Amino acid sequence: MSRFLKAASLSDLPPGAATLVEIEGKEVALFNQGGTVYALDNTCPHAGGPLAEGTVGEGKVECPWHGACFDLKTGASSSPLAPRGVRAYPVRVNGADVEIEL
């Protein structure tokens, strides 16, 4: 059964920031774009690049290694470099906590 788990504090993820968290053995990249928080699997399926270190803009994150792009809301790939998208996790802000559903 899925459940929401605390991943970070909102104060540690101001607008424009990204961070990597590990939760229940999963590496998850968190992004705060314009006050909305998104969560994606951190590993790019193209070559294993760390998405939390990527460039964020216009609702997408670009892998820092080879430029594959992924939609922040859905995790879908918009680049021929990545053979598939990455998992996107539901996110909620509960007071000062950022929680993701696993």
N, CA, C and O atoms as CSV, one atom per row, in Angstrom:
chain,resi,resn,atom,element,x,y,z
A,1,MET,N,N,0.844,-1.186,0.000
A,1,MET,CA,C,0.000,0.000,0.000
A,1,MET,C,C,0.884,1.243,0.000
A,1,MET,O,O,1.848,1.320,0.762
A,2,SER,N,N,0.564,2.201,-0.841
A,2,SER,CA,C,1.369,3.419,-0.907
A,2,SER,C,C,1.031,4.327,0.265
A,2,SER,O,O,-0.054,4.269,0.843
A,3,ARG,N,N,2.011,5.173,0.595
A,3,ARG,CA,C,1.838,6.118,1.693
A,3,ARG,C,C,2.753,7.320,1.468
A,3,ARG,O,O,3.763,7.213,0.771
A,4,PHE,N,N,2.403,8.453,2.052
A,4,PHE,CA,C,3.237,9.638,1.969
A,4,PHE,C,C,4.276,9.601,3.086
A,4,PHE,O,O,3.961,9.326,4.244
A,5,LEU,N,N,5.522,9.883,2.709
A,5,LEU,CA,C,6.629,9.908,3.654
A,5,LEU,C,C,7.355,11.241,3.546
A,5,LEU,O,O,7.484,11.802,2.458
A,6,LYS,N,N,7.829,11.743,4.683
A,6,LYS,CA,C,8.581,12.995,4.665
A,6,LYS,C,C,9.876,12.800,3.895
A,6,LYS,O,O,10.637,11.865,4.146
A,7,ALA,N,N,10.109,13.708,2.948
A,7,ALA,CA,C,11.317,13.655,2.132
A,7,ALA,C,C,12.265,14.806,2.443
A,7,ALA,O,O,13.481,14.659,2.319
A,8,ALA,N,N,11.718,15.950,2.845
A,8,ALA,CA,C,12.526,17.143,3.099
A,8,ALA,C,C,11.690,18.163,3.846
A,8,ALA,O,O,10.479,18.011,4.007
A,9,SER,N,N,12.363,19.198,4.292
A,9,SER,CA,C,11.671,20.355,4.863
A,9,SER,C,C,11.557,21.411,3.770
A,9,SER,O,O,12.489,21.615,2.993
A,10,LEU,N,N,10.424,22.070,3.717
A,10,LEU,CA,C,10.202,23.089,2.691
A,10,LEU,C,C,11.249,24.192,2.785
A,10,LEU,O,O,11.629,24.767,1.766
A,11,SER,N,N,11.716,24.493,3.984
A,11,SER,CA,C,12.726,25.541,4.154
A,11,SER,C,C,14.059,25.169,3.500
A,11,SER,O,O,14.865,26.048,3.195
A,12,ASP,N,N,14.294,23.867,3.283
A,12,ASP,CA,C,15.524,23.412,2.627
A,12,ASP,C,C,15.392,23.350,1.112
A,12,ASP,O,O,16.341,22.989,0.416
A,13,LEU,N,N,14.211,23.704,0.598
A,13,LEU,CA,C,13.954,23.612,-0.844
A,13,LEU,C,C,13.232,24.882,-1.321
A,13,LEU,O,O,12.063,24.825,-1.702
A,14,PRO,N,N,13.929,26.026,-1.301
A,14,PRO,CA,C,13.287,27.272,-1.738
A,14,PRO,C,C,13.000,27.252,-3.239
A,14,PRO,O,O,13.578,26.438,-3.959
A,15,PRO,N,N,12.125,28.126,-3.723
A,15,PRO,CA,C,11.848,28.186,-5.156
A,15,PRO,C,C,13.142,28.292,-5.975
A,15,PRO,O,O,14.035,29.078,-5.659
A,16,GLY,N,N,13.214,27.488,-7.019
A,16,GLY,CA,C,14.392,27.453,-7.878
A,16,GLY,C,C,15.425,26.411,-7.473
A,16,GLY,O,O,16.392,26.178,-8.199
A,17,ALA,N,N,15.227,25.788,-6.325
A,17,ALA,CA,C,16.206,24.823,-5.823
A,17,ALA,C,C,15.858,23.396,-6.239
A,17,ALA,O,O,14.716,23.076,-6.567
A,18,ALA,N,N,16.882,22.561,-6.211
A,18,ALA,CA,C,16.733,21.122,-6.418
A,18,ALA,C,C,17.608,20.430,-5.388
A,18,ALA,O,O,18.628,20.972,-4.963
A,19,THR,N,N,17.207,19.234,-4.990
A,19,THR,CA,C,18.008,18.474,-4.036
A,19,THR,C,C,17.775,16.987,-4.235
A,19,THR,O,O,16.764,16.567,-4.797
A,20,LEU,N,N,18.712,16.220,-3.774
A,20,LEU,CA,C,18.616,14.769,-3.812
A,20,LEU,C,C,18.293,14.266,-2.422
A,20,LEU,O,O,18.919,14.680,-1.446
A,21,VAL,N,N,17.321,13.376,-2.327
A,21,VAL,CA,C,17.011,12.724,-1.057
A,21,VAL,C,C,17.001,11.223,-1.278
A,21,VAL,O,O,16.735,10.745,-2.381
A,22,GLU,N,N,17.290,10.495,-0.229
A,22,GLU,CA,C,17.154,9.046,-0.283
A,22,GLU,C,C,16.063,8.669,0.700
A,22,GLU,O,O,16.109,9.033,1.876
A,23,ILE,N,N,15.088,7.940,0.205
A,23,ILE,CA,C,13.962,7.557,1.031
A,23,ILE,C,C,13.608,6.104,0.719
A,23,ILE,O,O,13.299,5.746,-0.418
A,24,GLU,N,N,13.661,5.302,1.739
A,24,GLU,CA,C,13.420,3.867,1.609
A,24,GLU,C,C,14.245,3.234,0.487
A,24,GLU,O,O,13.740,2.427,-0.293
A,25,GLY,N,N,15.518,3.614,0.423
A,25,GLY,CA,C,16.434,3.031,-0.553
A,25,GLY,C,C,16.330,3.590,-1.957
A,25,GLY,O,O,17.032,3.126,-2.855
A,26,LYS,N,N,15.471,4.575,-2.168
A,26,LYS,CA,C,15.304,5.174,-3.494
A,26,LYS,C,C,15.935,6.565,-3.514
A,26,LYS,O,O,15.753,7.355,-2.588
A,27,GLU,N,N,16.681,6.854,-4.584
A,27,GLU,CA,C,17.197,8.204,-4.777
A,27,GLU,C,C,16.151,9.003,-5.541
A,27,GLU,O,O,15.785,8.654,-6.664
A,28,VAL,N,N,15.674,10.078,-4.920
A,28,VAL,CA,C,14.616,10.902,-5.496
A,28,VAL,C,C,15.113,12.333,-5.613
A,28,VAL,O,O,15.646,12.896,-4.657
A,29,ALA,N,N,14.936,12.913,-6.785
A,29,ALA,CA,C,15.283,14.311,-7.024
A,29,ALA,C,C,14.052,15.161,-6.739
A,29,ALA,O,O,12.979,14.902,-7.286
A,30,LEU,N,N,14.198,16.165,-5.894
A,30,LEU,CA,C,13.127,17.107,-5.590
A,30,LEU,C,C,13.445,18.439,-6.252
A,30,LEU,O,O,14.586,18.900,-6.226
A,31,PHE,N,N,12.432,19.048,-6.843
A,31,PHE,CA,C,12.582,20.328,-7.531
A,31,PHE,C,C,11.481,21.270,-7.064
A,31,PHE,O,O,10.318,20.876,-6.987
A,32,ASN,N,N,11.838,22.506,-6.753
A,32,ASN,CA,C,10.850,23.528,-6.426
A,32,ASN,C,C,10.878,24.535,-7.562
A,32,ASN,O,O,11.799,25.345,-7.671
A,33,GLN,N,N,9.867,24.475,-8.397
A,33,GLN,CA,C,9.777,25.412,-9.514
A,33,GLN,C,C,8.577,26.312,-9.283
A,33,GLN,O,O,7.428,25.878,-9.362
A,34,GLY,N,N,8.865,27.569,-8.997
A,34,GLY,CA,C,7.818,28.555,-8.796
A,34,GLY,C,C,6.917,28.260,-7.614
A,34,GLY,O,O,5.746,28.639,-7.620
A,35,GLY,N,N,7.447,27.587,-6.596
A,35,GLY,CA,C,6.661,27.275,-5.411
A,35,GLY,C,C,5.944,25.934,-5.465
A,35,GLY,O,O,5.326,25.528,-4.482
A,36,THR,N,N,6.016,25.241,-6.596
A,36,THR,CA,C,5.446,23.903,-6.721
A,36,THR,C,C,6.585,22.895,-6.652
A,36,THR,O,O,7.594,23.038,-7.343
A,37,VAL,N,N,6.418,21.875,-5.815
A,37,VAL,CA,C,7.469,20.874,-5.635
A,37,VAL,C,C,7.136,19.633,-6.456
A,37,VAL,O,O,6.003,19.153,-6.463
A,38,TYR,N,N,8.157,19.128,-7.146
A,38,TYR,CA,C,8.045,17.928,-7.969
A,38,TYR,C,C,9.075,16.911,-7.490
A,38,TYR,O,O,10.107,17.276,-6.927
A,39,ALA,N,N,8.785,15.631,-7.720
A,39,ALA,CA,C,9.707,14.562,-7.332
A,39,ALA,C,C,9.813,13.547,-8.466
A,39,ALA,O,O,8.806,13.059,-8.980
A,40,LEU,N,N,11.056,13.240,-8.848
A,40,LEU,CA,C,11.336,12.273,-9.909
A,40,LEU,C,C,12.423,11.316,-9.441
A,40,LEU,O,O,13.236,11.658,-8.583
A,41,ASP,N,N,12.431,10.104,-10.017
A,41,ASP,CA,C,13.596,9.246,-9.817
A,41,ASP,C,C,14.810,10.050,-10.242
A,41,ASP,O,O,14.755,10.792,-11.223
A,42,ASN,N,N,15.910,9.907,-9.508
A,42,ASN,CA,C,17.081,10.728,-9.758
A,42,ASN,C,C,17.928,10.266,-10.938
A,42,ASN,O,O,18.700,11.059,-11.477
A,43,THR,N,N,17.809,9.026,-11.351
A,43,THR,CA,C,18.727,8.475,-12.336
A,43,THR,C,C,18.172,8.542,-13.760
A,43,THR,O,O,17.112,7.988,-14.053
A,44,CYS,N,N,18.897,9.224,-14.631
A,44,CYS,CA,C,18.524,9.312,-16.043
A,44,CYS,C,C,18.676,7.932,-16.681
A,44,CYS,O,O,19.717,7.294,-16.520
A,45,PRO,N,N,17.657,7.461,-17.404
A,45,PRO,CA,C,17.748,6.141,-18.017
A,45,PRO,C,C,18.705,6.077,-19.217
A,45,PRO,O,O,19.028,4.986,-19.688
A,46,HIS,N,N,19.154,7.223,-19.709
A,46,HIS,CA,C,20.072,7.227,-20.855
A,46,HIS,C,C,21.457,6.726,-20.443
A,46,HIS,O,O,21.972,5.769,-21.021
A,47,ALA,N,N,22.054,7.370,-19.449
A,47,ALA,CA,C,23.416,6.994,-19.051
A,47,ALA,C,C,23.631,7.094,-17.547
A,47,ALA,O,O,24.772,7.095,-17.085
A,48,GLY,N,N,22.545,7.178,-16.777
A,48,GLY,CA,C,22.661,7.181,-15.321
A,48,GLY,C,C,22.984,8.508,-14.689
A,48,GLY,O,O,23.384,8.553,-13.525
A,49,GLY,N,N,22.823,9.594,-15.421
A,49,GLY,CA,C,23.125,10.920,-14.881
A,49,GLY,C,C,22.219,11.295,-13.718
A,49,GLY,O,O,21.081,10.831,-13.641
A,50,PRO,N,N,22.724,12.145,-12.799
A,50,PRO,CA,C,21.964,12.569,-11.623
A,50,PRO,C,C,21.036,13.748,-11.941
A,50,PRO,O,O,21.504,14.877,-12.086
A,51,LEU,N,N,19.752,13.502,-12.049
A,51,LEU,CA,C,18.809,14.561,-12.443
A,51,LEU,C,C,18.744,15.702,-11.431
A,51,LEU,O,O,18.454,16.836,-11.812
A,52,ALA,N,N,19.004,15.431,-10.159
A,52,ALA,CA,C,18.975,16.498,-9.148
A,52,ALA,C,C,20.024,17.572,-9.441
A,52,ALA,O,O,19.915,18.693,-8.944
A,53,GLU,N,N,21.030,17.241,-10.240
A,53,GLU,CA,C,22.079,18.202,-10.600
A,53,GLU,C,C,21.811,18.856,-11.950
A,53,GLU,O,O,22.633,19.628,-12.444
A,54,GLY,N,N,20.663,18.549,-12.545
A,54,GLY,CA,C,20.334,19.058,-13.862
A,54,GLY,C,C,19.832,20.488,-13.861
A,54,GLY,O,O,19.609,21.089,-12.810
A,55,THR,N,N,19.661,21.017,-15.057
A,55,THR,CA,C,19.135,22.364,-15.252
A,55,THR,C,C,17.618,22.287,-15.351
A,55,THR,O,O,17.072,21.478,-16.101
A,56,VAL,N,N,16.948,23.138,-14.584
A,56,VAL,CA,C,15.491,23.142,-14.543
A,56,VAL,C,C,14.961,24.405,-15.196
A,56,VAL,O,O,15.468,25.503,-14.966
A,57,GLY,N,N,13.924,24.230,-16.019
A,57,GLY,CA,C,13.279,25.377,-16.642
A,57,GLY,C,C,12.108,24.928,-17.486
A,57,GLY,O,O,12.126,23.846,-18.072
A,58,GLU,N,N,11.093,25.766,-17.542
A,58,GLU,CA,C,9.911,25.531,-18.370
A,58,GLU,C,C,9.277,24.168,-18.120
A,58,GLU,O,O,8.836,23.498,-19.054
A,59,GLY,N,N,9.234,23.765,-16.855
A,59,GLY,CA,C,8.559,22.519,-16.490
A,59,GLY,C,C,9.337,21.261,-16.791
A,59,GLY,O,O,8.775,20.166,-16.766
A,60,LYS,N,N,10.640,21.395,-17.078
A,60,LYS,CA,C,11.460,20.234,-17.408
A,60,LYS,C,C,12.785,20.293,-16.664
A,60,LYS,O,O,13.228,21.354,-16.223
A,61,VAL,N,N,13.408,19.124,-16.536
A,61,VAL,CA,C,14.783,19.047,-16.039
A,61,VAL,C,C,15.624,18.411,-17.132
A,61,VAL,O,O,15.220,17.435,-17.764
A,62,GLU,N,N,16.804,18.984,-17.343
A,62,GLU,CA,C,17.740,18.470,-18.341
A,62,GLU,C,C,18.879,17.753,-17.627
A,62,GLU,O,O,19.524,18.326,-16.749
A,63,CYS,N,N,19.125,16.514,-17.999
A,63,CYS,CA,C,20.200,15.739,-17.407
A,63,CYS,C,C,21.533,16.458,-17.621
A,63,CYS,O,O,21.822,16.908,-18.729
A,64,PRO,N,N,22.352,16.568,-16.561
A,64,PRO,CA,C,23.618,17.284,-16.698
A,64,PRO,C,C,24.675,16.547,-17.519
A,64,PRO,O,O,25.669,17.154,-17.916
A,65,TRP,N,N,24.486,15.271,-17.777
A,65,TRP,CA,C,25.517,14.512,-18.500
A,65,TRP,C,C,25.372,14.590,-20.013
A,65,TRP,O,O,26.354,14.826,-20.717
A,66,HIS,N,N,24.155,14.394,-20.521
A,66,HIS,CA,C,24.006,14.340,-21.975
A,66,HIS,C,C,22.810,15.118,-22.511
A,66,HIS,O,O,22.538,15.073,-23.711
A,67,GLY,N,N,22.093,15.829,-21.650
A,67,GLY,CA,C,21.035,16.712,-22.120
A,67,GLY,C,C,19.661,16.104,-22.332
A,67,GLY,O,O,18.780,16.774,-22.870
A,68,ALA,N,N,19.446,14.858,-21.929
A,68,ALA,CA,C,18.092,14.295,-22.032
A,68,ALA,C,C,17.168,15.098,-21.117
A,68,ALA,O,O,17.569,15.498,-20.024
A,69,CYS,N,N,15.929,15.333,-21.564
A,69,CYS,CA,C,14.988,16.161,-20.805
A,69,CYS,C,C,13.784,15.348,-20.339
A,69,CYS,O,O,13.319,14.437,-21.024
A,70,PHE,N,N,13.291,15.711,-19.141
A,70,PHE,CA,C,12.164,15.011,-18.529
A,70,PHE,C,C,11.176,16.012,-17.964
A,70,PHE,O,O,11.565,17.010,-17.356
A,71,ASP,N,N,9.903,15.741,-18.168
A,71,ASP,CA,C,8.822,16.570,-17.652
A,71,ASP,C,C,8.774,16.450,-16.130
A,71,ASP,O,O,8.767,15.342,-15.594
A,72,LEU,N,N,8.742,17.582,-15.436
A,72,LEU,CA,C,8.714,17.549,-13.977
A,72,LEU,C,C,7.430,16.939,-13.418
A,72,LEU,O,O,7.461,16.301,-12.366
A,73,LYS,N,N,6.304,17.123,-14.104
A,73,LYS,CA,C,5.025,16.606,-13.604
A,73,LYS,C,C,4.878,15.109,-13.833
A,73,LYS,O,O,4.404,14.385,-12.958
A,74,THR,N,N,5.284,14.646,-15.010
A,74,THR,CA,C,4.999,13.261,-15.392
A,74,THR,C,C,6.224,12.351,-15.455
A,74,THR,O,O,6.092,11.128,-15.401
A,75,GLY,N,N,7.403,12.937,-15.569
A,75,GLY,CA,C,8.623,12.159,-15.736
A,75,GLY,C,C,8.859,11.713,-17.164
A,75,GLY,O,O,9.864,11.060,-17.445
A,76,ALA,N,N,7.953,12.049,-18.078
A,76,ALA,CA,C,8.068,11.627,-19.478
A,76,ALA,C,C,9.311,12.237,-20.125
A,76,ALA,O,O,9.668,13.387,-19.870
A,77,SER,N,N,9.954,11.439,-20.962
A,77,SER,CA,C,11.113,11.906,-21.709
A,77,SER,C,C,10.646,12.716,-22.913
A,77,SER,O,O,9.695,12.339,-23.597
A,78,SER,N,N,11.323,13.829,-23.161
A,78,SER,CA,C,11.029,14.619,-24.357
A,78,SER,C,C,12.276,14.698,-25.231
A,78,SER,O,O,12.454,15.642,-26.000
A,79,SER,N,N,13.130,13.694,-25.099
A,79,SER,CA,C,14.386,13.674,-25.824
A,79,SER,C,C,14.632,12.293,-26.399
A,79,SER,O,O,14.393,11.294,-25.721
A,80,PRO,N,N,15.103,12.214,-27.631
A,80,PRO,CA,C,15.407,10.899,-28.198
A,80,PRO,C,C,16.586,10.216,-27.495
A,80,PRO,O,O,16.804,9.020,-27.684
A,81,LEU,N,N,17.346,10.960,-26.692
A,81,LEU,CA,C,18.465,10.365,-25.969
A,81,LEU,C,C,18.006,9.366,-24.900
A,81,LEU,O,O,18.671,8.358,-24.659
A,82,ALA,N,N,16.876,9.651,-24.270
A,82,ALA,CA,C,16.382,8.790,-23.193
A,82,ALA,C,C,15.342,7.833,-23.763
A,82,ALA,O,O,14.338,8.285,-24.314
A,83,PRO,N,N,15.552,6.539,-23.645
A,83,PRO,CA,C,14.634,5.564,-24.218
A,83,PRO,C,C,13.273,5.516,-23.526
A,83,PRO,O,O,12.296,5.029,-24.095
A,84,ARG,N,N,13.219,6.019,-22.314
A,84,ARG,CA,C,11.966,6.043,-21.546
A,84,ARG,C,C,12.048,7.166,-20.525
A,84,ARG,O,O,13.109,7.746,-20.296
A,85,GLY,N,N,10.918,7.456,-19.922
A,85,GLY,CA,C,10.875,8.469,-18.889
A,85,GLY,C,C,11.343,7.920,-17.548
A,85,GLY,O,O,11.835,6.795,-17.454
A,86,VAL,N,N,11.180,8.731,-16.525
A,86,VAL,CA,C,11.492,8.334,-15.157
A,86,VAL,C,C,10.217,8.408,-14.330
A,86,VAL,O,O,9.256,9.072,-14.715
A,87,ARG,N,N,10.215,7.735,-13.209
A,87,ARG,CA,C,9.039,7.744,-12.345
A,87,ARG,C,C,8.867,9.111,-11.700
A,87,ARG,O,O,9.816,9.689,-11.170
A,88,ALA,N,N,7.652,9.613,-11.755
A,88,ALA,CA,C,7.275,10.841,-11.051
A,88,ALA,C,C,6.460,10.431,-9.829
A,88,ALA,O,O,5.586,9.568,-9.917
A,89,TYR,N,N,6.747,11.048,-8.700
A,89,TYR,CA,C,6.056,10.721,-7.459
A,89,TYR,C,C,5.065,11.820,-7.090
A,89,TYR,O,O,5.371,13.002,-7.252
A,90,PRO,N,N,3.887,11.455,-6.600
A,90,PRO,CA,C,2.980,12.466,-6.064
A,90,PRO,C,C,3.649,13.164,-4.869
A,90,PRO,O,O,4.311,12.529,-4.047
A,91,VAL,N,N,3.458,14.467,-4.800
A,91,VAL,CA,C,4.065,15.284,-3.744
A,91,VAL,C,C,2.973,16.067,-3.045
A,91,VAL,O,O,2.020,16.529,-3.672
A,92,ARG,N,N,3.125,16.211,-1.740
A,92,ARG,CA,C,2.269,17.139,-1.007
A,92,ARG,C,C,3.126,17.875,0.015
A,92,ARG,O,O,4.109,17.345,0.533
A,93,VAL,N,N,2.726,19.098,0.286
A,93,VAL,CA,C,3.365,19.891,1.325
A,93,VAL,C,C,2.425,19.865,2.514
A,93,VAL,O,O,1.272,20.284,2.423
A,94,ASN,N,N,2.932,19.368,3.626
A,94,ASN,CA,C,2.160,19.211,4.850
A,94,ASN,C,C,2.802,20.083,5.916
A,94,ASN,O,O,3.736,19.665,6.600
A,95,GLY,N,N,2.287,21.300,6.047
A,95,GLY,CA,C,2.922,22.257,6.957
A,95,GLY,C,C,4.267,22.650,6.388
A,95,GLY,O,O,4.350,23.219,5.300
A,96,ALA,N,N,5.340,22.341,7.139
A,96,ALA,CA,C,6.705,22.647,6.700
A,96,ALA,C,C,7.386,21.466,6.037
A,96,ALA,O,O,8.550,21.563,5.648
A,97,ASP,N,N,6.680,20.351,5.901
A,97,ASP,CA,C,7.274,19.128,5.355
A,97,ASP,C,C,6.879,18.892,3.900
A,97,ASP,O,O,5.734,19.100,3.499
A,98,VAL,N,N,7.869,18.452,3.128
A,98,VAL,CA,C,7.610,17.978,1.759
A,98,VAL,C,C,7.518,16.462,1.859
A,98,VAL,O,O,8.447,15.803,2.325
A,99,GLU,N,N,6.391,15.919,1.419
A,99,GLU,CA,C,6.163,14.473,1.495
A,99,GLU,C,C,5.947,13.929,0.096
A,99,GLU,O,O,5.329,14.573,-0.751
A,100,ILE,N,N,6.475,12.714,-0.134
A,100,ILE,CA,C,6.241,12.049,-1.409
A,100,ILE,C,C,5.542,10.728,-1.143
A,100,ILE,O,O,5.704,10.111,-0.090
A,101,GLU,N,N,4.758,10.314,-2.132
A,101,GLU,CA,C,4.020,9.066,-2.003
A,101,GLU,C,C,4.824,7.930,-2.626
A,101,GLU,O,O,5.187,7.969,-3.801
A,102,LEU,N,N,5.089,6.929,-1.815
A,102,LEU,CA,C,5.779,5.726,-2.298
A,102,LEU,C,C,4.834,4.565,-2.270
A,102,LEU,O,O,5.212,3.452,-2.637
